[in-house]
Amino acid sequence: MPFTKFTNLDFDQIKTSIKDYLRANSTFTDFDFEGSNFSILIDTLAYNTYITAFNSNMIVNESFLDSATLRENVVSLARNIGYVPRSRTAAKAQISFTVERPSGDASSQVTLQRGLVCTGTLSNSSYMFSIPEDITKTFNTSGIASFDNIDVYEGTFLTKQFVYDGSLDQKFILNNPFIDTSTLKVYIKAENDSGLGIEYSAVDNIINVTSTSQIYLLQEVQDEKYQLFFGDGLIGKKLGTGINADGNIITANYIVTSGIDGNGASRFGFSGSLLTTENNFVNPTDIGVTTNLASQNGSEIESIDSVKYFAPRIYSAQNRAVTSRDYEAIIKTIYPDTESVAVVGGEELNPPEFGTVSISIKPKNGTFVSDLNKSRILSQLKQYSISGINQKIKDLKILYIEVDSAIYYDYAKVTTAETLKTKIINSLTSYSNSIDMNKFGGRFKYSKIQQVIDNTDTAISSNITKIRIRRDLKALINQFAQYELCYGNRFHVNSKGYNIKSTGFTLSTEPGIVYLTDIPNPDGLTGTISIVKPINNEITRVISKSAGTIDYVKGEIILGTIKITSTELDNNIIEIQAYPDSNDVVGLKDLYLNFSISKSAINMVKDVITSGDEISGTVFTKDYYTSSYSNGNLIRK
């Protein structure tokens, strides 16, 4: 059997191939391989060949970024194209407290020493919060020092020290996994020097790096640990002793964190160390901590899938922001808390804004990017973007998708309808976390939702599911304002109206709760938004016949100048829903697609035909009938 034809990888196929090869030899033409001890030798040979083939296949797969499965291999391949995966990120809180100068101490300043600062409580668990550097404040004339708006990071502060020896091939590996590399501080000093020494800066490329640049590079190695690299005298300053050398003692300070688990802590107790300039410690029991911001933005280390996706895109971007993919990759590097990014060129906006790039960012553990983070992102983007192009970060616009589903089930196969309903909600929740949803450019796939429901349990015989889309209007209370809501999807139009439904709100000119509705124009493409007030089930009083306009094709609602005084829902929110023309909903441009299960309606309906209660179906159509179309109710239920 020629080796060029050996393509079998299955054990039984390999064994058959070996037998065929031996039978081709005249000595074994009529040999009974199954009935002899020769069969054991063939099994051994086939098994060895099978293992070798499997290992060879795995080795080849692990040699390419797309097919590699082991993290250390994926990281190593990404490193070859200059990509360093994002580390675990510590949850960050902001606190304030005051310190009173100790009695008999004449110090002018007090220092909050790096390391543990306070302990935060969350869900009956305690988390330590630390700082990577000392913070010094001055006592005022009353002997009070104020530590205002101090950022503290969830995790344990650690220090690792190395001694550089130029005669050895050394590796400077930080032995702790789960490091937040943004808190890493590296210092170099000579053996006899006091203090930490000179701080070296982290860089991710060698642009503008000279032979005297005090820099270090960082890369992930095995077991999610990190290795430090220093200059060689040509690219970056070389370590060592002698003239113009900074020293050979390397000190690395960093915080090891729990990542996402530290999010949400809002109660803190002081546990730090405060030292005055006269070397007196302040009693920590006298210090009360005020929480300015609860801990947030903690995240896990970048996943393997994310590394595979972004490594080639960062490489293709080549440290410049030109295409939307470039911006997506670079923003994820600048702001690791990014979950999803939408980048739209100004020429695609309505009206067009030439020379502008519109950016929308969905954080991992929140809804909006803070003004401080916006400024930082825009500032760092300048070094990548083309001159003359302005970037704007817009607040997140969420397009909510809700389902109104009637689930027909065979009640003989379930314990209770509520148990089955819970299983359906769990199935829908799992789908809401899939790659189709919760992102810019996401797509809600109607047929998949029906399959998810039907496949939840064998007791389910069918489902009739209606789709609605919703935007939340944030009202400016007691202010005259105009509002615009874009849904990015064409609306379904009923010529009688009631295509738009809202929750209630009040106006300065009208007592009682009012609502929004629409009146389509004869062309069915546009219409008028009206403000109405229900009197009873059959009569509705129109408060404002022309309060705005609606474009059913663009999926756009514009409200004219109105003064809203209150809303039925909390946080000054008015929910405005519409029915999409297509049950497949797309998150267009800067709209973030979110499957809102909590606002969806899951109705359990007995299937009397499937259950065998009746055969003709007359009772079914009379008492268990469910329409596949939207209702004509005025108010959003």
Buried (B, 14 or more C-beta within 10 A) or exposed (E): EEEEEEEBEEBEEBBBBBBEEBBEEEEBEEBEBEEEEBBEEBEEEBEEBBEEBEEEEBEEBBEEBEBBEEBBBBBBBBBEEBBBBBBBBBBBBBBBBBBBBBEEBEBEBBBBBBBBBBBBEBEEEEBBBBBBEEBEBEBEEEBEBEBEEBBBBBBBBBEBEBEBEEEEEBEBBBEBBBBBBBBBBBBBBBEEEEEBBBEBEBBEEBEEBEEEBBBBBBBBBEEBBBBBEBBEEEBBBBBBEEEEBBBBBBBBBBBBBBBBBBBBBEEBBBBBBBBBBBEBEBEBEEBEBEBEBBBBBBBBBBEBEEBBBBBBBBBEBEBEBEBBBBBBBBBBBBBBBBBBBBBBBBEEBEEEBEEBBBBBBBBBBBEEBEEEBBEBBBEBBEEBBEEEBEBBBBEBBBBBBBBBBBBBBBBEBBEEBEEBBEBBBEBBEEBBEEEBBBBBBBEBBBEBBBBBBBEBBEBBBBBBBBBBBBBBBEBBBEEEEEBEBBBBBBBBBBEEBBBBBBBBBBBEEBEEBBBBBBBBBEEEBBBBBBBBBBEEEEEBEBBBEEBBBBBBEBBBBBBEEBBBBBBBEEEBBBBBBBBBBEBEBBBBBBBBBBBBBEBBEBBBBBBBBBBEEEEEEEEBEEEBEBEEEBEEEBBBE
